Amino acid sequence: MDMMKQALVTGGTGFIGSHLVEELIKQGYDVTCLIRDKSKLLWLEGFHVSFIQGDCRTVEPLAERIGEFDYIFHLAGVTKASSSAEFYCTNSKGTANFIEMAAKHNNKIKRFVHLSTLAAAGPCKDGIPSDTSSEPDPVSDYGKSKLEGEQCVLQYKDNIPVTVIRPPAVYGPRDKDMYVVFKMIQHGIFPHWGESFYSMIYVEDLARGIVDSVKTDKTIGKTYYLSDLNVYSNCDIANAIAEELECHYLKIRVPKFLMHPIAGISEKLLKHSIINSDKIRELNYTHWVCNSDDAMKDFEFDPKVCLKEGIKWTANWYKIHKWL
């Protein structure tokens, strides 16, 4: 009989992390989550999960336990921050601390997976989808800090088997960012500053892709983009939401010169708002599109959920949980 595969997940209480925990359990892993705050276990209730209290930025207490795990999935990170230093503290220095400790104290590790983001690569040039041959050129502090985190991980690729995953925009049940867009459209408005194009992925497809990436040695030392293989305009996304909510919206044209002042007001009113100065730096660019061919080739990545279906399931979840 096979021994249970031991997995450590950081960021497991969050949107993507909680779906990853669910997928790991479904695929027969014994899961432990590194958590900072025991009050934030809402999405993990009902799942057989063990917990270690700690923080990627101060990793010493974890050193004696980290050798127990066959697989480490590092998802902990900051996506919204009140200062640029906050991004680098967690996404760059925190990742550096964590990978260093894993390399030092776990000599049996089968894989260290680092969840990064398309923002680490930056917007694609001339509308050509980003792939791993594209030179990264992040435009936000979030993207730059995540790229530094990737580089910290890849420095250890000769010491331990590592894989980096860069998803584009992720959406699905439990997501608070896309929820803001759903609410605006439900209220009949959609801010618009010109046509933009995006790759996207439904969260369950991403979670399955992350787990599948460790099933072959072909992925060791490599970076992968995981998307649903389609490209959507901002209007495609808004229309899909409006259709599902059975409502109409008015396109509110926002001149680009107003975007930063609006972000400044939003940051003052709402802590860690999705509408913030760092995000506006990304929204100034029109093409955030990536190519998942390498993932399809190396580990048979096969996303199942298209935007229309994913929006339907996400809306249903928001309604059931009285978010909408």
N, C-alpha and C positions, 0 to 999 in steps of 0.2 A: 504494500500500500504506500502511495506517495505521501511524503511529509507535507503538511500544510505550508503553503508559501507565505512567508512573513513579510508584510508590507508596512512601511512607515509613510504616512502622508502628512505633509505640512500644508496648512491652509485648508484643512478638511472641513472646517465649519462654514466655509464660504460657499458661494454660488456654484462655481465649477468644482471645487473640492468635494462638496457633499455628493454631487453626482458621480464623481470619480470613486469615492468610497463605496457607493451603492454598486457601481459596476465591478469593482474589485471583489466585493463580497459575492456577487452573482457569479463571478468567474473562479470562486474557490480560494480566495486569499483570506488570510487572517490579518485583519487591519488594526493598526494602532495609529492614532492621530496625535501629533504634537499640537497642543492648544495653549493659548495665552489666557483665555477667559472662559471659565467653566459655565458662565451664564449664557454663552452663545452656542448652545448645542442643539438648537431647535430642529435643524434639518437632519440631524443624526439620530433623533429619537426613534426608538424601535429597531435600530440596527445593532448587531453584535459587534461593537467596536471597543477597543481598549484606548485609554488616554494616558499621555505623559504631559504633565504641565511644564511649559517652558516657552522659549522664544528663540527664534533663529539668530537674533542679534547677540544673545548671551548664551552660548551653547554648552558651556562647561558641564552643567548638570546632566546633559544628555549623553555625554561622552561614554559613560559606563554602560548605557543601554544600546547605543547605536549599532554595536556589533551583532545584535540579535537579528537584524533584518536582512532579508535576501534582496529586497527591492525598496528603494526610496523614491518617492514621488514628491518633488519639491514644488509646491504650488503657492506657498505663502509669498505675498507681495503686496505692495501698496499701489493701487490704481488711481487714487485721488488723494491729494495731500494739500495741507495749508502752506507748505513751503517746499522749495525744490530740494532742500537738504533731507527732508523726510523721505523722498523717493530714493535717494542714493543710500541713505542709512539702511533701509530694509532691502531694496531690490539689488543693490550692488554689494555693500559691505556685509549685510546679513547673509546673502548667498555665498559670498567668499568664506565667511566663517563656517557656514554649514558644510560646504563641500570639502573644506580643509579637514574638518573634524571627521567626516565620513571616510575620507581617504586614509586618515591616520588611525582610526579605531575600528574599521570594518574591512577585514582582509578577505571576506567571503562574499562580498556584495556582488550580486548578479547584474544589477543595473541601477544607475542613478538617473532619473528622468527629471529634467528641469523644464517647467512650463514657462515659456517666454511669451512673445506677442508679435504680431505683424508690425506693431509700432516700433519694435527694435530695429526693423529693416527700414522703416520709413515709407513714405508714399512711393508708388512705382513710377518709374520714369517713362515719359512718352506713352503712358497708358499700357505699357507692356507688363503683364503680371510678374510680380517678384518671385524669383526662385532662389535656390541656394547659391547660384553663381552671381547673383546681384550683390553689388557692394552696398553694405548697410549705410544708411544716411538718415538716422532718426531726427525728427524735427521738434520733439517735445522732451521735457525732462523725464517724463514717464518712459518714453522710448529709449532715451539715452541711458537711463539707469538700468533698464532691463537688458540692453545690449551689454553693458558692463557686467551684469550678472551672468549672462551667457558666456562671456569671455572668461570669467572666473571659473566656470564649470569646465569649459573646454581645455583650460590649462591642465586639468587633471586627467585628460583622456588617455594618457599613457600609463596612468596609475590605476584607475578604476574605469569600468565600462559606463560611459555616459551617453545620453541622448537628449537633444534639445527639441522641443515642440513649440512652433510659433503659430497659434491660431489667429485668425482675423477677428472680426466682431462676433462674439458668442452671445446667444440668446436662448431663452427657455424658461421653464418654471423656476421660481425663486430669484430671478434676475431683477435687480432694482433699477438698473440703468435703462434697459429697454422699456421698463414699466413707465418711466417718465414720458417716453414717446407715445405709448399707449394712452396715457392720461391726457396728453395734449390733444391727440386726435379725437379721443372721446369727447373732449370739450370743444371740438370743432376747429382747432387751429394746428397748423404745421409750419414752423419757422423754416424759411427757405432762402438760401444765399447763392443759388445757382445749382446746376446739376452736378452731382457727385456719384461715384461708382464704388461699390463695395463687394468684397468677398464676405461670406458669412458662414457660420456653422451652428447647427442646433446642438445644445449642450450634451445630449446623450450620445450623439455621433462623436463628439470630441472625446468624451470619457472613454468610449469604446476604442477609439483610435489610440489614445494614450496607452491603454492597457495592451492593445495589440502590438504596439511598437516595441515591446520588450520580449516578444515571442520569437525573435530571430536575431542572430548576431550581425546580420547585415546592417542593422541600425546603430551599431556601436560607433560612437565618435561623430555622429552625423546630426544634422539639423533638418527638420521637416515642417512644412506648412500643411495644416489640415483645414480644408474648407469643404463646403457642400458641392464644389466644382462648378457653381454658377456665379454670375456677376449680376448685381442688382443696383439700380439707381436709387437715390434717396426717395424718389416718387414711387418706385416699385414697392419699396418697404412701407411707405405711408399708405399706399392703395391697398396693400394686403391687409394691413391692420384695420383700415376703415371698412373694408369689405367684411372682415370677420366680426367687427363690432356693429356692423349694419348702421354706420353713421356717415355723414358727410363732413368734410373739413375745408377750411379756407386756407389757401397757401399765403402765409404772411411773409412778404419779401423783406429780408433783413440785410441792409447794406453792410458790406464787410467792415467798413470803418466803425460801425456801431457794435461789432461783435465783442471786442475787448472791454468796452465800458459795461456792456450787459453782463459779461462774465464777472467783472469786478463787483457789480451789485449783487449778483447771485452768490458769490463767495462770502460776501459780508452777511447776507441774510441766512444762508444755508451752509453749515459745515460740511465739507467734502461733497459738494454738489457736482453732478455730472457736467453742469454748465460752468466751467472754470477756465482760467487763463491758459493753463497748460493744454486742455482739450481743444481750445480755440486755435492754438498753433497747428494742431492736426487738421482741424476743419477747414483751414485755409487752402488745403490741397484737395484735389478732386478725385484722385484714383488711389484707393486702398484695396488692391487686388493681388491675389497670390496664386501660385501654381502648385497643385498637390501631386503632380505626376510621380515624383520620387517616392512619396508615401505609398501610392498605388502600386508602384513597381516593387519596392523593397519589403512591404509587409501587407500587401493586398488591402490597403485602406479602401473602404467602400461605404461612404456615407449614405444613409437611407432616407433622410428627411429633407424635403425641399422647403422653401420659404413658406408657401401657402399652408402646408401641413403643420410646420413648426409654429407659425403664428397662431393657428387654430388651437393647438395644444397649449401654447403659452397663455393665450387669452382664457381658455377654459380653466387653467390653474389659477390665474388671477381672479377669476369670478368665484371659483369655489372657495378661495381663501379671502374673499371679500376685499381684495385690493381694487377691483373694478366694480 
